[in-house]
Amino acid sequence: MENIKAILDKALNTHLLNKGEIITLLKSDDELLFEYADEVRQKFKGNEIHLRGLIEFSNICKCYCKYCGLRCENKEVERYRLTKNEIISLAKNGAELGYKTVVLQSGEDSYYTTDLMVEIIKEIKKFDLAITLSIGERNYEDYKAFKDVGADRYLLRIETTNPALYKEMHPNMSLENRLNCLKNLQKLGYETGSGILVGLPNQSIKSIADDILYFKENNFDMIGTGPFIPHPNTPLARAQAHLDNFKVSLRVMAITRLLLPDINIPATTAMETLNPNGRIIALQSGANVVMPNITSTEYRAKYYIYPNKICLNDSSDKCRNCIEAKIKAIGRNISKTKGFRSDKQL
């Protein structure tokens, strides 16, 4: 108990921890970690929760990631693509519902060329929305083109920084290229987000500690931590959880808040798949962002990255009203700003 408190006091005062201290916190069941993370969240981010409207505009993907239901070899999923006008219409609806940011997310789908994405971004910016892109690995020129017409943020999760595990989980992909993409995004001035999956087969607590140190070293603006949930139509369908994926995900998120006190951290939807109150628990443990789904209900179930996703049949306004009521019930407010990391960009 005293050791945990000493580590947490150090993190609270310096926002620095070494690998051994992070491992100790990752292994600990002490609820004090979450109290400290919530204290830091309160000090640096206040009581405002930022809502980002999520648009899942294509479930077509060229990648073979072993954990993901959208992997190109999955023949069971019904594929779809939204048109430019459909994406723009959903963003407009998001603005009308009061969102200040939309998140455009898809599989790695080459149909959406640089020129097409530029057109979409330009139109959506007319609604005075911040735009987060989550569309995978692109070259520097593509990222620059998107930034030049108004893209604000980019989310590219690393999933793991362990080279052997990355190679095992991502056939035909390069960890080096992933890392370079993140560097390019930062060079271009994006608010850059990354994150990991917690509980992957052969993932160790030590490697998760390395991941957290990587976040700190690179000073990312957003970090999303999600629990690994086995998908029935992937090579990991029968994988057994060797960690308490929900609890460890929560600890990763809380430690990240201690080390990067002013960043934006989402309470990820996958947490609520494992725990009915997952997002609210996360918001009380360091998170300050929620991303309700504003994709049309006819497509949500087809964006089948993991099983038992929540809110598949709820309308966009119902989703917003539901999460807003939960947020207000814990004494938090919905932000009316675009929620950049730096106050200067509000």
N, C-alpha and C positions, 0 to 999 in steps of 0.2 A: 504493500500500500504506500509506504513512504517513498519507495523507489519510483513508483508511478507518479506520485505527486511531484517529486523533484524533477522528473523529466518534463512533466506538463508545465511546471513553473518556468523551466528553462525555455520551453517553446513559447510560452506566453510572453516572456520578456525579450527574447532574442529572435524568435521565428526561425531558429536553427536547431537541427537535431542531427546526430550522426546515425549511421546505419544500424548500429546496435540498439540505440534508443528507439528508433522507429520499429525495429523487430519486436522489442519489448512491448510497445504499445499495440502492435498488430496482434500479439498473442494474448493480450490482457483482456479480461472480461470486465474490467473496472469501468463503471458508467461515468466516472469522473472525466474521461476523455471527451465524451460528448458534451458535458457541461462546459468544459474549457473551450471547445470548438464553438459552441453557441455563444459564449461570452465574446470570443474574438469576432464572430460574425456580427454580433450586436454593435461592437465598438467600431468596426471598419465599414460595415454595410448598412447598419441600422435595421429598422423593422420593415423595410419595403421589400416586397417580393416582385421580381420581374417575371412577367408572363411572356413567353415566346410562342407564337402560333406555328405549329409544325405542319408542313405540307410535304407529304411523301409522294413525289410526283412520278416515280418510275420504280418498279421492282425488278427491272432487267439488269443483270450484272454479269460482267465478263470474268469475275474472280472466282476462285475455288476455295475460299476460306472455309475451313472445316467445321466451324461452329455456327455458320450463318445459313438460315433458311433460304436466302436469296441466291446462294451460290449457283453458278451457271449449270452445274450438273444435276440440280434438283428438278426433276421432271414433273413433280407433283404440284408445284405451285402454279397458279394461273397468272400469267404475266400480263402487265399493263403498262401503258405510257400515257401521261396526260399531255394534251396539246398545249401550245403556248398560251392560247386564250383561256383554257381551263385553269392553268397555273395562276395566271394574272387575276382571273375571277376569284379564285380562292384567297389570294392575297388581299384583294379589295374587300372581300367579306371579313377577313381578319381585321383589317383596319376599321371597318364599321363596327366590329365587336369590341373595339377598344385596344387591340394589341398594338404595341409600338415596334415590335420586331416580328418578322417571319423567318422561319428556318426552312430553307429549300433543301430537301434531303432525297437522295436516290441511291440506287445501286450504281456501279460504274458502267454507265450506259453511253456508248459513243454516238448514239442518235442525237444527243444534245451537244451539238457542236459549239465551238467557241462563239460563233456568230449568233446562234440561236440563244445561248445563255445570255449574251450581251443584250439582245433584244428584250428578253424576259426581265432582266435586272433593270434596264432603263424604264420599262413600263411600271414596274412595281415601285420604283423610287418616286413616281408621281403621287403615290399615296402617303408620302412622308413617313415611310417605314424604314427602319434599319433592316438590313438583310444579312442573315447568316447562311453561308453555303456549306453543305455537307455532301459533296459529290465525288469525293475520292481523290486519287492521285492524278494530277495534271502537270503539264510543264510550266516553267516560269512565265512564259509568254501568255498562256491561258490565264493564270492567276493574275497577272498584271492587267490583262484586258478586263477581267471582271472587276478588279479594284478601281480601274480608271472610270468605269461607268457607275460606280456607287456601292459595290459590295463592301460591307463593313467588317464582317467577321467570317472566319472559316474554321470549321470543326473537322479535324482529322485525327481520329483516335489511333494511338500507337498499338493498343491492346496488350503488348508486352515489349519490353526493351531487351529481353533475354534472346540473344541471337538464335540459339538452338530451338527454343520454344517458338519463336517467331517463324522460323523456317518450317517447323513441323505443322503449325497452324495455318500457314499461308503458302500453299504450293504455288510455284511460278511467280512469287513476289520477292521483293528485295527489301530487307530492313534498311539498308543504306539509302535506297531511294525514298522510303517513307520518311526517314530522318531529314533528307535533303528537302523534301516537299515542305516539311514543317519550317525548316530554316528559310526557305524562299518566301513562305507566307509572312514570316516575321520581318524579313527584309523589306517586303512590299508595304508594310504598315498595317496589315490586317490585325484586328484583335484575334489572336490565334488560340484555338482550343485543341486539347488532346484528351487522352484518358485511356483507361484500361478495362479489360474484362477480368473479373475476380472469380477464381475457381476453375480455371482451365485445367484439363488434365496435364500433369507433370509441372504445374506451376508451383513454385515454392514461396513461402513467406519471405525468404531472403530476396528473391527476384522481385517481389512486389515492393519491398523496401527500396531496391534499386530504381524501380519505376518512379516512386515518389521523389527520390533524390533527383531523378532526371527532370521531373516537373519543376522542381525548385531551381535547378541549375539553369534551365531554359526560360524560367519566369513566364510561363504561359499565362494567358489572360482568362482562360476557362479550362476547367478540368471536369470531365464527366466520368463517373465510376459506376459500372454496371455489373451485376452478378451474372455469371455464366449460367444459362438455362439450356439444358440439352434439347435440341430440336430433333423430332423423329425422322426427318428426311435428310439427315446429314451423317457423315462418318462418326460423329460423336454422340449419336442417338442413345447409346447405352452407357455413356460415360457416367461414372459415379462421382457425385460431389465429394471431394476430399477435404473441403473446407466448409464452414458455415458461410455460404456465399453471401447471404444477406448481411450477417453481422460483420464479416470481414470487409465487405464493400462499404459499409457504414464507417468502419474504422479508417479505411483508406481515405474516404471523403473527409472525415474529421481531422486526420493528421494533415492532409493537404491544406485544409483551412488554417491550421496553426502555422504552417510554414509559408503559405502564400495568403496572407490575411485579407487582402483587398480584391482578390479575384472573384469572378462569378462561378458559382458551383451549382449545377442543376440537381434537383431531387429527381432522379431518373425514373421513368415509367416502369422499367423492369423491376425496380425495388418493390413496387406495388403489386407486381405479379406474384412475388414471393411472400409479401406481407400486406394484408388489406389496408393497413395504415402506413405503408412504406414511405410514401412521399412526405407525409406530415412528420413522421419520425425523422426523416432526413433533414427537413426544414428546421427541426429542433436540435439538429446535430451538426450544423455548420452550413447547410445549403441555403441558397437565396434565389434560386431560379426554378421555375416550372415550365414545361413545354407541352401545353395541351394540344391535342391533335385537331387540326382544322381541315384535314383531308376529307373529301366526300366519303360518306359511310360505305358506299358501294365498293370502294377500293381499300379501305383500312385493313380488312381481314386478309387481303392479298399481299399486303406488305408484311410477310410472314417470316420475320427474322428470328423470332423465338415463339414458342407456344404460349397460349393463355394470356395474350396481351389484353389489357384492360380497355374499356371505353370503345369497343369496336362498333357498336350500334348506336352510340349516343350522338345527337346532333352537336354541331360546333358550339352553339349557344348554350346547350345543356352542359357540355364539358366545361365551358368557362364558368358558368354559374355555380356548378358543383365545386370546382377547385377554389373558386373565390370564397364560397361559404366556409370551406374547410380552413382556408388561410385566415379569414377573419376570426374564426373560432379559437385560434391560438394567439390572437392578439397582434397579428401582422396586417399590413396594408398592401394593396396592389399599387405598384409604382405607376406613375403617369409619365415617366421618362423612358428613354430608349435603353437605359441601363448599361452604358459603357463602363468599363473598369475605372477610367479616370473621370472625375467630375468635370474636367475641362472639356470633355467631349459630349456632355449632356446637351 
